[in-house]
Amino acid sequence: MAQSYPAARILFTLSVLALLSILTGCGTAKLTPPNEVIEPVIRVNELPWRLKAKDPPKEGAEAAPWHDELSVELDVLPGDAAGLKDAIDQHRGPAYQAAQALIKEIQGGVEKSRKADTRWSILAIQVGGAKAQRNSIPTVTAELGLTKLYARRPEIGFENVTLEQAMLQLAQQAGLKFASPRSVNPVLSWRKENVSVIEAVDAILNLHGYGRKITGSYVQLALAPGQFKTRQEFVDGAVQSILNYGTGLDRNVAALMPMVRVKPAETEKKDDKDKEKKKTDEPEPGPSAPAPKPPPPDLSEPPK
């Protein structure tokens, strides 16, 4: 019995240390360095369409606008919606190639002109919208974000750390200020490979019933080809606009603010279904009670 006492004491000591580690959140964190370059998402959505002119342009007539190259040209007007979709799919090749080339040129101009010490990257550039419309002009949309926040890392992991410690580590790695919520502070363990800081933040907070707000880290801008007389003028204007917005991100003081949810995510989904069911039983608002307009989008962070 005397020989087993040291072993029992060691086991007891280790158990106490493990318990203290959990209670105090004294654990480990692993955040590997992020990829230095973010490859932006290049997306061509639905482009507008137009009918091909039957007669060649008359001498001295004004040339067609340059952005016509971003429209799908059809020979004849289809008879129905299904026929229109098929015709667009068959003839969209040249317009989609022109849109991709335009995006690449804008992206190349930005990368060539921006400074090496900038904190931001292009996250995505897209042309077009959700629906193909006749004789319209597509919008070019660019999304920018802080590189260290959105760049993927080989691994992010935590073991026996408090929620506050995990969020503080993630915020510091992404160059964000951190505002700690005055709430419960659970101990957690979490690990994932090939993940960005913002994905880790959302995953960890969601697991513990928290939401978040991140300010000063993301911006979305819409560029209108119809406001420029030539393609080159548009490319130059788009590049300069992106650089200007990127400078704004460099100057921003970005911050991460976890927020306690009023209800768990599962309860929110159930309540939403109940509300939708209740709405079907309610009368439509009349002229004296017009339906409220939706609020403008918050561009301080990308939609989830």
C-alpha positions in Angstrom: 0.0 0.0 0.0 2.9 2.3 0.8 4.3 1.9 -2.7 0.9 2.9 -4.4 0.6 6.2 -2.5 3.0 8.2 -4.8 1.2 6.9 -7.9 -2.2 7.8 -6.4 -0.9 11.2 -5.4 0.4 11.9 -8.9 -2.9 10.9 -10.5 -4.8 13.1 -8.1 -2.5 16.0 -8.9 -2.9 15.5 -12.6 -6.7 15.3 -12.2 -6.7 18.6 -10.2 -4.5 20.3 -12.9 -6.8 19.1 -15.6 -9.9 20.4 -13.8 -8.2 23.7 -13.2 -7.3 23.9 -16.8 -10.9 23.5 -17.8 -12.3 25.8 -15.2 -9.8 28.6 -16.0 -9.6 28.1 -19.7 -5.8 27.6 -19.6 -5.6 25.6 -22.8 -3.8 25.7 -26.1 -4.4 27.5 -29.4 -3.0 26.8 -32.8 -3.4 29.3 -35.7 -1.1 28.6 -38.6 -0.2 31.6 -40.9 -2.7 32.5 -43.6 -2.2 32.1 -47.3 -0.6 35.3 -48.6 -2.9 35.6 -51.6 -6.6 35.3 -51.8 -7.8 34.0 -55.2 -11.0 36.0 -55.9 -14.2 34.3 -56.9 -14.9 35.2 -60.6 -18.5 34.8 -61.4 -20.6 35.6 -64.5 -24.3 35.6 -63.6 -27.2 36.0 -65.9 -26.5 38.6 -68.6 -29.0 40.7 -70.5 -30.1 39.8 -74.0 -31.0 41.7 -77.1 -32.1 41.0 -80.7 -29.6 41.3 -83.5 -30.2 44.2 -85.8 -31.8 43.2 -89.1 -30.1 45.9 -91.1 -26.4 47.0 -91.0 -25.9 50.5 -89.4 -26.2 53.4 -91.8 -23.1 55.4 -92.7 -22.5 58.1 -90.1 -24.8 56.5 -87.5 -23.7 56.4 -83.9 -21.8 53.3 -83.0 -23.3 50.7 -80.7 -22.3 51.2 -77.0 -19.3 49.2 -76.0 -21.2 47.3 -73.2 -23.3 45.6 -75.9 -20.5 43.0 -75.8 -21.9 42.0 -72.4 -25.3 41.1 -73.8 -26.4 37.8 -75.4 -27.3 38.5 -79.0 -30.3 36.5 -80.4 -31.3 36.2 -84.0 -35.0 35.8 -83.4 -37.4 36.5 -80.6 -38.4 33.1 -78.9 -42.0 32.4 -78.5 -42.1 31.6 -74.8 -40.0 31.6 -71.6 -38.6 28.1 -72.2 -37.6 29.0 -75.7 -35.9 32.2 -74.5 -33.9 30.3 -71.9 -32.7 27.7 -74.5 -31.8 30.5 -76.9 -29.8 32.4 -74.3 -27.9 29.2 -73.3 -27.1 28.5 -77.0 -25.8 32.0 -77.8 -24.3 33.2 -74.6 -20.7 32.1 -75.4 -19.3 35.4 -76.8 -21.0 37.6 -74.1 -19.8 35.4 -71.2 -16.3 35.3 -72.6 -16.3 39.1 -72.9 -17.5 39.4 -69.2 -14.8 37.1 -68.0 -12.1 39.0 -69.9 -13.4 42.3 -68.5 -13.2 40.9 -64.9 -9.7 39.6 -65.5 -8.6 43.0 -66.8 -10.0 44.8 -63.8 -8.4 42.3 -61.4 -5.1 42.7 -63.2 -5.2 46.4 -63.1 -5.9 46.4 -59.3 -3.1 44.0 -58.5 -0.7 46.0 -60.6 -1.5 49.3 -59.0 -2.1 48.5 -55.3 0.7 48.9 -52.8 2.4 45.8 -51.4 1.6 46.6 -47.7 -2.2 46.9 -48.2 -4.3 44.9 -45.7 -7.1 44.0 -48.1 -7.8 41.7 -51.0 -10.4 41.3 -53.7 -12.7 38.6 -52.5 -15.0 38.4 -55.6 -15.9 40.1 -58.8 -19.1 39.3 -60.7 -21.0 40.5 -63.7 -24.7 40.3 -64.2 -27.7 39.5 -62.0 -30.2 36.9 -61.0 -32.3 37.2 -64.2 -31.6 37.9 -67.8 -33.4 41.1 -68.9 -33.8 42.4 -72.4 -31.8 45.5 -73.4 -30.5 46.2 -70.0 -26.9 47.0 -68.9 -25.3 44.5 -66.5 -23.7 45.7 -63.2 -20.2 44.7 -62.2 -19.9 44.1 -58.5 -16.7 43.8 -56.5 -16.2 42.6 -52.9 -13.2 43.6 -50.8 -12.1 42.3 -47.4 -9.3 42.2 -44.9 -6.8 39.6 -46.1 -6.0 38.1 -42.7 -9.7 37.7 -41.9 -10.7 36.0 -45.1 -7.6 34.1 -46.2 -7.6 30.4 -45.5 -5.2 28.9 -43.1 -3.9 25.3 -43.0 -5.3 24.8 -39.5 -7.0 26.7 -36.7 -7.5 24.8 -33.4 -8.3 25.4 -29.7 -8.2 23.0 -26.8 -9.7 23.9 -23.4 -9.8 27.6 -23.9 -12.6 30.0 -23.0 -14.8 31.5 -25.6 -13.4 34.9 -24.9 -9.8 33.7 -25.2 -10.6 32.0 -28.6 -12.3 35.1 -30.0 -9.5 37.3 -28.7 -6.9 35.1 -30.4 -8.8 35.1 -33.7 -9.4 38.8 -33.6 -5.7 39.5 -33.0 -4.7 37.2 -35.8 -7.0 39.0 -38.2 -6.0 42.5 -37.1 -9.3 43.3 -35.4 -10.2 45.0 -32.2 -12.1 42.8 -29.8 -15.1 43.8 -27.7 -15.8 41.1 -25.1 -19.5 40.3 -24.4 -20.6 40.5 -20.7 -22.0 37.1 -20.6 -21.2 33.5 -19.8 -17.7 32.3 -21.0 -17.8 28.6 -21.7 -14.7 26.5 -22.2 -14.4 24.9 -25.6 -12.3 22.8 -27.9 -12.5 23.2 -31.7 -10.3 22.4 -34.7 -10.5 22.6 -38.4 -8.2 22.5 -41.4 -8.2 24.8 -44.5 -10.3 27.4 -42.8 -10.4 31.2 -42.5 -10.6 33.3 -39.3 -14.1 34.5 -40.2 -15.3 30.9 -40.8 -13.8 29.9 -37.4 -15.4 32.8 -35.6 -18.8 32.0 -37.1 -18.6 28.2 -36.4 -17.5 28.6 -32.8 -19.9 31.3 -31.9 -22.8 29.5 -33.5 -22.0 26.3 -31.6 -22.4 28.2 -28.3 -25.4 30.3 -29.2 -23.7 33.5 -30.1 -23.9 35.8 -33.1 -21.4 38.4 -34.1 -20.9 41.8 -35.7 -17.7 42.6 -37.6 -17.3 46.2 -38.7 -14.7 47.9 -41.0 -13.5 44.7 -42.6 -15.6 44.3 -45.8 -17.0 46.5 -48.5 -19.1 45.8 -51.6 -19.3 48.3 -54.5 -21.3 48.3 -57.7 -19.8 49.6 -60.9 -22.0 50.8 -63.8 -20.6 50.2 -67.3 -23.3 52.4 -68.8 -21.7 55.5 -67.3 -18.6 55.2 -69.4 -18.2 55.8 -73.1 -15.5 53.3 -73.8 -14.4 50.0 -72.4 -11.0 51.3 -71.3 -12.6 54.2 -69.5 -14.7 51.7 -67.5 -11.8 49.5 -66.7 -9.7 52.5 -65.5 -12.7 53.8 -63.4 -13.4 50.4 -61.9 -9.7 49.9 -60.9 -9.5 53.3 -59.3 -12.8 52.8 -57.4 -11.6 49.5 -56.0 -8.3 51.0 -55.0 -10.1 53.9 -53.3 -12.4 51.6 -51.3 -9.4 49.4 -50.5 -7.6 52.5 -49.0 -10.7 53.0 -46.9 -10.3 49.5 -45.5 -6.7 50.1 -44.8 -7.7 53.2 -42.7 -10.6 51.5 -40.9 -10.3 50.3 -37.3 -12.0 46.9 -37.8 -13.6 45.2 -34.8 -15.2 41.9 -33.8 -18.2 42.0 -31.4 -19.7 38.7 -30.3 -23.4 39.1 -29.4 -25.6 36.8 -27.3 -28.5 35.5 -29.3 -32.0 36.0 -27.7 -32.9 32.5 -28.8 -31.0 29.5 -30.0 -30.8 29.0 -33.8 -33.1 26.0 -33.7 -35.8 27.9 -31.8 -35.5 30.8 -34.3 -36.1 28.5 -37.2 -39.2 27.1 -35.5 -40.5 30.5 -34.7 -39.9 31.7 -38.3 -42.0 28.8 -39.5 -44.8 29.6 -37.1 -44.7 33.3 -38.2 -44.9 32.3 -41.8 -47.9 30.1 -41.1 -49.6 32.9 -39.2 -49.0 35.3 -42.0 -51.0 33.2 -44.4 -54.0 33.6 -42.1 -53.7 37.4 -41.9 -55.2 39.8 -44.5 -52.9 41.6 -46.9 -52.2 45.3 -45.8 -54.6 47.7 -47.6 -53.9 51.2 -49.0 -54.3 52.6 -45.5 -51.6 50.3 -44.1 -48.9 49.8 -46.8 -46.3 47.1 -46.3 -43.1 48.5 -44.8 -40.1 48.8 -47.1 -37.1 46.5 -46.4 -34.2 48.2 -44.7 -31.1 49.0 -46.9 -28.4 46.3 -46.9 -25.6 46.6 -44.3 -22.4 46.4 -46.2 -20.2 46.4 -43.1 -19.9 42.6 -43.5 -20.9 40.1 -46.1 -24.2 38.3 -45.7 -24.1 34.9 -44.1 
